Amino acid sequence: MARGWRDAADVTVRVPMNGSASSLNASNAATLMLYEAARQRAAGSVEQRGADA
């Protein structure tokens, strides 16, 4: 990922993967993140961040 994109991001994450794939495309990465956010919210384990928290 280009440095400009990383600098523009609020946070970065790393997704450990097995096998020979070295990266996910953007739609797969977004799907994974949205699924995990929904899973954590359903379990009541997501911490609120920001000024409204």
LINHU-V32403 format. One record per pair of residues at least 6 apart in sequence whose ideal C-beta (glycine too) atoms are under 6 Angstrom apart, sorted by the first residue. I is the first residue (numbers start at 1). J is the second residue. D is the distance in Angstrom with one decimal. If there is no record, write none. Layout:
I & J & D
I & J & D
This chain:
40 & 46 & 4.4
